[in-house]
Amino acid sequence: MENILQETKFIMKKYNIKANKSLGQNFLISEDVVKKIVDSSNIKKEDLVIEIGPGLGTLTKYLLEQAGKVICIELDTKMLTILQDRFSLYDNFKIINEDVLKVDLKQLIKQEKEKGIIKNVKIVANLPYYITTPIIMKLLEEELELESITVMIQKEVADRLIATPGQKNTGAITYSVYYYATSEDILEVPNNSFIPEPEVTSKVIKLNIRKAPPVNPKSKEKMLKTIKYAFMQKRKTLLNSLTNNKIFNSKEQGINILKSLNINENVRPEELTLEQFSRISDNL
C-alpha cells in the first residue's frame, strides 16, 4: 500500500476538497487500519461489496482488487467526480449517488444476485458517526441477504453494539444486534488515523449475520418493541418502564408476568437476557 496520507492530501488539493463536518467526514489515512478492515472483511472474488460513504475512495481501491463487484453509495456529490475519475476503468465498480437510508437494498442485492456471478454480499464502511445507528438498524432489520457487516464507527457506540445482553454497557440496540448477528471486536482506531482528527476514538467491528435467530418469540416485532420501551427510561426498573410505556396494562399485570418467569420485580432492563425478553413478550 502506497502512502495513503500523501495520496489523500494530493486528492484533497487537486479537487479542492475540505472535509464536510455536517456529513461527518473524516478521511482515513492509516494504512494499517485500511489493511485490517479489508483483511477482516474476508472478501472473495464471488462477493458483492456494498460500501457506504466511500468518500475519497481510500478503502474502495483495495475492495475493488478483491471483490467481484463493489457498489459505492455516496451522498456527497463532490465525491462522485473523484470516485469516477479514480475508478472508472474498473469494470467491477458502480456508484449510486443517494442517501443509503433511502436506497432499496433488497432490490439492489436481488438484481445483482440474478446475474449469477455474485454468491455473497458484504457491507464494508467507514460510517458517518452521526447516523451510524439508523444505518446499522436498517441493514439488520430489513433482513437483507448479507453475510457480514464490517464497519468503523465511534468506539462508544461500537462497544454498546457488540456488548453481550445482560452485561453492563448494554442498550436496546445491543439486544437487536445480538438477535440478528454475532459480533467481533476487530480494532481500536486512534484519532490520528484521520484528517481532520475526530474528537473521538473509533473502532472497527464486524457483525456476522446469523443463519437463525438465537430466540424464537411468538412475535419478533413485539419482543423488539418491548426491549425498546424497557430502555426508554434507563434509570427505572423494568417493571416501571414497561408499565409507564403501556407495554404492561398495569403494574399488577407486570408483577404477575415477572413472577411467573422467576424474574425479580426490581430488575433493571440491562440485567435481562434476550431469552427473558422473548418470554416476557410471549406472555403479553
Steps between C-alpha positions, in 0.01 A plus 500: 500500500649832400492787742132569557566830676683648198241361261216651708666841520565493125135418422367762743723763341429396142123511547504783755328283760449575866340247732131581536422518871124482452542168316732374772797467267841400633737349246683184601876525448632193684623215280489257792133575564406472131680167477332371816152599375558333163653186655229458763228541235635178345398596146505249217455521124139378520404777745306816441620771737273794574707788632307774679655848493822424308609865509830537312512127425786408735337168591326457164829452319588191703145362497494516117813286484346221706125500433297382202320833507495812717197727515569829674214700650610861538283799586757779452498605133853644537628148561333358187743668262798377699370142517413495130839644404683249716309183421321537165746253344395223738225289347386380844425852633160668529394813682160609631456865597240468774440501872547136603192521725290556186655228285300181440784266590285188477423573134862597429633172643232298319595655163870433555443140610278429199799562272641177643854616568459611861465244780528709817441860594709687755474854631820691564494860617664780689162632615416864568474504879187712523282239324675177600208350690225557238724352229590189699138446606384533138757239390387258771124559514448471126638146531705540185689209349824603665787294631670768706523870584848639570487861613710765666296705744540698821650278772233582757223394259698195386539377858126524556418323174722201567447463875336178621137552611476491877838664554574862582524748212197349329217694341195401297716488188730239661210255511389575144851450364540177700170371358618545141875445521803379690768764540876535492712776647763558230706806581509825694593796281666811650396851389830562321403239240285767332514847353352706645531319835159421651449576869421136576674165480367265233465127479467242224244229573362216294146367520453150361137453405341201672348220292236455770404728791609402854140520630162436340243737650136471391542847353841643422346850465339480844822380661711777344236758592502375861881535509485847346252626761680329786806715430319827445526585869840354576505603866173322577436135575372280218160484668462878518628557145266248344206620709562869423533423130175297499666169406355363822133599538556548870764454765312189624518340156873575488565354844306183410687448173840556661410271791390222264840523327697510828623852423552738792256792478780748583719388210640760261464451123873451436511204741273288281601255232341502154331171592328667797377789285369245251302325779362828634371599156351151450299551822352831394 
